[in-house]
Amino acid sequence: MKKRLSCRALGMNCNFEVHDESEEEIAKVIRDHVKRVHKLDFTDALSQKARDLIRFVEA
């Protein structure tokens, strides 16, 4: 089942979203986005917050 995470959910003023079935892949893509676009360190705390905010996509 597809899941998603938005950059906005992490508190950024950004419309970027990642959709995938794998939580690991979602975390990797959002980590890379935050580092590249927002120039922020993806700390352990931010990583945990991201994992906690991953949601199932409603059909």
A tleap script that builds the chain and sets N, CA, C and O, in Angstrom:
source leaprc.protein.ff14SB
mol = sequence {
  NMET LYS LYS ARG LEU SER CYS ARG ALA LEU
  GLY MET ASN CYS ASN PHE GLU VAL HIE ASP
  GLU SER GLU GLU GLU ILE ALA LYS VAL ILE
  ARG ASP HIE VAL LYS ARG VAL HIE LYS LEU
  ASP PHE THR ASP ALA LEU SER GLN LYS ALA
  ARG ASP LEU ILE ARG PHE VAL GLU CALA
}
set mol.1.N position { 0.838 -1.175 0.000 }
set mol.1.CA position { 0.000 0.000 0.000 }
set mol.1.C position { 0.891 1.248 0.000 }
set mol.1.O position { 1.880 1.309 0.730 }
set mol.2.N position { 0.540 2.226 -0.810 }
set mol.2.CA position { 1.324 3.454 -0.932 }
set mol.2.C position { 1.249 4.286 0.344 }
set mol.2.O position { 0.231 4.338 1.034 }
set mol.3.N position { 2.377 4.935 0.624 }
set mol.3.CA position { 2.480 5.844 1.761 }
set mol.3.C position { 3.047 7.152 1.234 }
set mol.3.O position { 3.571 7.207 0.121 }
set mol.4.N position { 2.941 8.214 2.044 }
set mol.4.CA position { 3.459 9.495 1.602 }
set mol.4.C position { 3.992 10.296 2.778 }
set mol.4.O position { 3.659 10.052 3.938 }
set mol.5.N position { 4.833 11.260 2.431 }
set mol.5.CA position { 5.333 12.219 3.399 }
set mol.5.C position { 5.565 13.521 2.658 }
set mol.5.O position { 6.170 13.541 1.587 }
set mol.6.N position { 5.078 14.607 3.239 }
set mol.6.CA position { 5.292 15.915 2.623 }
set mol.6.C position { 6.327 16.698 3.417 }
set mol.6.O position { 6.485 16.525 4.625 }
set mol.7.N position { 7.007 17.543 2.711 }
set mol.7.CA position { 7.979 18.419 3.349 }
set mol.7.C position { 7.242 19.382 4.292 }
set mol.7.O position { 7.753 19.745 5.351 }
set mol.8.N position { 6.057 19.777 3.893 }
set mol.8.CA position { 5.237 20.672 4.717 }
set mol.8.C position { 4.932 20.044 6.078 }
set mol.8.O position { 4.894 20.745 7.089 }
set mol.9.N position { 4.717 18.734 6.108 }
set mol.9.CA position { 4.447 18.039 7.374 }
set mol.9.C position { 5.629 18.154 8.338 }
set mol.9.O position { 5.460 18.092 9.556 }
set mol.10.N position { 6.827 18.323 7.771 }
set mol.10.CA position { 8.022 18.479 8.595 }
set mol.10.C position { 8.218 19.924 9.055 }
set mol.10.O position { 9.188 20.237 9.745 }
set mol.11.N position { 7.287 20.803 8.667 }
set mol.11.CA position { 7.349 22.188 9.111 }
set mol.11.C position { 7.964 23.144 8.113 }
set mol.11.O position { 8.203 24.309 8.432 }
set mol.12.N position { 8.222 22.664 6.908 }
set mol.12.CA position { 8.817 23.515 5.869 }
set mol.12.C position { 7.711 24.168 5.050 }
set mol.12.O position { 6.626 23.604 4.910 }
set mol.13.N position { 7.975 25.339 4.515 }
set mol.13.CA position { 7.051 25.999 3.606 }
set mol.13.C position { 7.392 25.516 2.193 }
set mol.13.O position { 7.979 26.246 1.394 }
set mol.14.N position { 7.008 24.267 1.907 }
set mol.14.CA position { 7.438 23.584 0.690 }
set mol.14.C position { 6.372 22.564 0.301 }
set mol.14.O position { 5.818 21.879 1.160 }
set mol.15.N position { 6.091 22.468 -0.984 }
set mol.15.CA position { 5.054 21.548 -1.469 }
set mol.15.C position { 5.580 20.180 -1.887 }
set mol.15.O position { 4.819 19.373 -2.420 }
set mol.16.N position { 6.857 19.900 -1.662 }
set mol.16.CA position { 7.439 18.622 -2.064 }
set mol.16.C position { 6.784 17.474 -1.290 }
set mol.16.O position { 6.593 17.557 -0.076 }
set mol.17.N position { 6.446 16.410 -2.007 }
set mol.17.CA position { 5.906 15.187 -1.408 }
set mol.17.C position { 6.593 13.989 -2.031 }
set mol.17.O position { 6.979 14.016 -3.199 }
set mol.18.N position { 6.740 12.944 -1.247 }
set mol.18.CA position { 7.263 11.695 -1.768 }
set mol.18.C position { 6.241 10.603 -1.479 }
set mol.18.O position { 5.681 10.529 -0.386 }
set mol.19.N position { 6.009 9.753 -2.485 }
set mol.19.CA position { 5.059 8.646 -2.388 }
set mol.19.C position { 5.805 7.359 -2.706 }
set mol.19.O position { 6.536 7.297 -3.694 }
set mol.20.N position { 5.631 6.347 -1.893 }
set mol.20.CA position { 6.271 5.055 -2.134 }
set mol.20.C position { 5.623 4.035 -1.202 }
set mol.20.O position { 4.908 4.402 -0.270 }
set mol.21.N position { 5.875 2.767 -1.456 }
set mol.21.CA position { 5.400 1.722 -0.558 }
set mol.21.C position { 6.389 1.477 0.574 }
set mol.21.O position { 6.021 0.935 1.616 }
set mol.22.N position { 7.637 1.873 0.375 }
set mol.22.CA position { 8.697 1.611 1.337 }
set mol.22.C position { 8.957 2.843 2.214 }
set mol.22.O position { 9.276 3.917 1.703 }
set mol.23.N position { 8.822 2.682 3.523 }
set mol.23.CA position { 9.123 3.779 4.438 }
set mol.23.C position { 10.598 4.153 4.376 }
set mol.23.O position { 10.951 5.322 4.536 }
set mol.24.N position { 11.458 3.171 4.146 }
set mol.24.CA position { 12.888 3.445 4.036 }
set mol.24.C position { 13.177 4.335 2.829 }
set mol.24.O position { 13.979 5.265 2.917 }
set mol.25.N position { 12.523 4.051 1.702 }
set mol.25.CA position { 12.718 4.854 0.494 }
set mol.25.C position { 12.170 6.267 0.693 }
set mol.25.O position { 12.789 7.240 0.260 }
set mol.26.N position { 11.027 6.383 1.336 }
set mol.26.CA position { 10.458 7.701 1.622 }
set mol.26.C position { 11.426 8.506 2.484 }
set mol.26.O position { 11.678 9.678 2.204 }
set mol.27.N position { 11.968 7.891 3.525 }
set mol.27.CA position { 12.907 8.572 4.416 }
set mol.27.C position { 14.161 8.997 3.662 }
set mol.27.O position { 14.680 10.089 3.893 }
set mol.28.N position { 14.652 8.153 2.767 }
set mol.28.CA position { 15.857 8.477 1.990 }
set mol.28.C position { 15.604 9.669 1.072 }
set mol.28.O position { 16.418 10.590 1.010 }
set mol.29.N position { 14.488 9.655 0.367 }
set mol.29.CA position { 14.181 10.724 -0.584 }
set mol.29.C position { 13.960 12.048 0.145 }
set mol.29.O position { 14.460 13.082 -0.296 }
set mol.30.N position { 13.219 12.031 1.249 }
set mol.30.CA position { 12.963 13.279 1.973 }
set mol.30.C position { 14.254 13.797 2.602 }
set mol.30.O position { 14.474 15.007 2.650 }
set mol.31.N position { 15.107 12.895 3.084 }
set mol.31.CA position { 16.401 13.311 3.648 }
set mol.31.C position { 17.234 14.018 2.582 }
set mol.31.O position { 17.790 15.087 2.833 }
set mol.32.N position { 17.318 13.426 1.400 }
set mol.32.CA position { 18.088 14.025 0.310 }
set mol.32.C position { 17.507 15.377 -0.096 }
set mol.32.O position { 18.252 16.321 -0.361 }
set mol.33.N position { 16.189 15.471 -0.145 }
set mol.33.CA position { 15.518 16.729 -0.504 }
set mol.33.C position { 15.828 17.820 0.524 }
set mol.33.O position { 16.198 18.935 0.155 }
set mol.34.N position { 15.680 17.502 1.803 }
set mol.34.CA position { 15.912 18.488 2.864 }
set mol.34.C position { 17.356 18.988 2.833 }
set mol.34.O position { 17.609 20.181 3.004 }
set mol.35.N position { 18.288 18.085 2.618 }
set mol.35.CA position { 19.699 18.477 2.559 }
set mol.35.C position { 19.988 19.348 1.329 }
set mol.35.O position { 20.656 20.376 1.431 }
set mol.36.N position { 19.481 18.929 0.178 }
set mol.36.CA position { 19.803 19.605 -1.081 }
set mol.36.C position { 19.065 20.934 -1.235 }
set mol.36.O position { 19.674 21.944 -1.588 }
set mol.37.N position { 17.768 20.936 -0.974 }
set mol.37.CA position { 16.951 22.119 -1.240 }
set mol.37.C position { 16.958 23.101 -0.070 }
set mol.37.O position { 17.081 24.309 -0.269 }
set mol.38.N position { 16.827 22.583 1.141 }
set mol.38.CA position { 16.703 23.454 2.308 }
set mol.38.C position { 18.029 23.673 3.041 }
set mol.38.O position { 18.112 24.469 3.976 }
set mol.39.N position { 19.068 22.948 2.598 }
set mol.39.CA position { 20.411 23.095 3.174 }
set mol.39.C position { 20.421 22.863 4.686 }
set mol.39.O position { 21.125 23.555 5.422 }
set mol.40.N position { 19.638 21.889 5.137 }
set mol.40.CA position { 19.565 21.548 6.561 }
set mol.40.C position { 20.196 20.187 6.813 }
set mol.40.O position { 20.150 19.297 5.964 }
set mol.41.N position { 20.782 20.043 7.989 }
set mol.41.CA position { 21.264 18.737 8.422 }
set mol.41.C position { 20.061 17.885 8.789 }
set mol.41.O position { 19.152 18.350 9.477 }
set mol.42.N position { 20.053 16.660 8.338 }
set mol.42.CA position { 18.951 15.745 8.657 }
set mol.42.C position { 19.349 14.979 9.912 }
set mol.42.O position { 19.885 13.874 9.842 }
set mol.43.N position { 19.075 15.588 11.056 }
set mol.43.CA position { 19.469 15.045 12.354 }
set mol.43.C position { 18.675 13.788 12.683 }
set mol.43.O position { 17.691 13.474 12.013 }
set mol.44.N position { 19.103 13.076 13.709 }
set mol.44.CA position { 18.358 11.898 14.170 }
set mol.44.C position { 16.946 12.283 14.588 }
set mol.44.O position { 15.998 11.540 14.336 }
set mol.45.N position { 16.803 13.441 15.227 }
set mol.45.CA position { 15.480 13.901 15.666 }
set mol.45.C position { 14.576 14.171 14.469 }
set mol.45.O position { 13.400 13.806 14.483 }
set mol.46.N position { 15.119 14.810 13.430 }
set mol.46.CA position { 14.330 15.081 12.224 }
set mol.46.C position { 14.004 13.789 11.490 }
set mol.46.O position { 12.922 13.654 10.918 }
set mol.47.N position { 14.922 12.849 11.504 }
set mol.47.CA position { 14.688 11.549 10.894 }
set mol.47.C position { 13.544 10.821 11.592 }
set mol.47.O position { 12.684 10.237 10.933 }
set mol.48.N position { 13.532 10.853 12.914 }
set mol.48.CA position { 12.459 10.201 13.674 }
set mol.48.C position { 11.128 10.901 13.424 }
set mol.48.O position { 10.098 10.245 13.271 }
set mol.49.N position { 11.147 12.237 13.383 }
set mol.49.CA position { 9.925 12.998 13.102 }
set mol.49.C position { 9.374 12.609 11.729 }
set mol.49.O position { 8.168 12.420 11.570 }
set mol.50.N position { 10.265 12.492 10.740 }
set mol.50.CA position { 9.841 12.113 9.392 }
set mol.50.C position { 9.185 10.737 9.402 }
set mol.50.O position { 8.121 10.549 8.811 }
set mol.51.N position { 9.807 9.790 10.062 }
set mol.51.CA position { 9.231 8.436 10.127 }
set mol.51.C position { 7.870 8.430 10.831 }
set mol.51.O position { 6.970 7.682 10.448 }
set mol.52.N position { 7.729 9.261 11.850 }
set mol.52.CA position { 6.461 9.342 12.582 }
set mol.52.C position { 5.350 9.980 11.742 }
set mol.52.O position { 4.168 9.737 11.987 }
set mol.53.N position { 5.725 10.790 10.759 }
set mol.53.CA position { 4.738 11.521 9.949 }
set mol.53.C position { 4.367 10.829 8.641 }
set mol.53.O position { 3.518 11.332 7.905 }
set mol.54.N position { 4.976 9.701 8.340 }
set mol.54.CA position { 4.612 8.958 7.124 }
set mol.54.C position { 3.192 8.427 7.284 }
set mol.54.O position { 2.850 7.809 8.291 }
set mol.55.N position { 2.376 8.684 6.267 }
set mol.55.CA position { 0.965 8.307 6.290 }
set mol.55.C position { 0.622 7.442 5.094 }
set mol.55.O position { 1.274 7.513 4.052 }
set mol.56.N position { -0.414 6.620 5.254 }
set mol.56.CA position { -0.950 5.850 4.134 }
set mol.56.C position { -1.698 6.795 3.202 }
set mol.56.O position { -2.349 7.738 3.651 }
set mol.57.N position { -1.599 6.535 1.900 }
set mol.57.CA position { -2.336 7.298 0.905 }
set mol.57.C position { -3.719 6.689 0.816 }
set mol.57.O position { -3.878 5.480 0.645 }
set mol.58.N position { -4.723 7.556 0.937 }
set mol.58.CA position { -6.095 7.067 0.829 }
set mol.58.C position { -6.459 6.865 -0.635 }
set mol.58.O position { -6.105 7.672 -1.495 }
set mol.59.N position { -7.162 5.791 -0.902 }
set mol.59.CA position { -7.555 5.470 -2.277 }
set mol.59.C position { -8.741 6.270 -2.714 }
set mol.59.O position { -9.202 6.122 -3.846 }
savepdb mol mol.pdb
quit
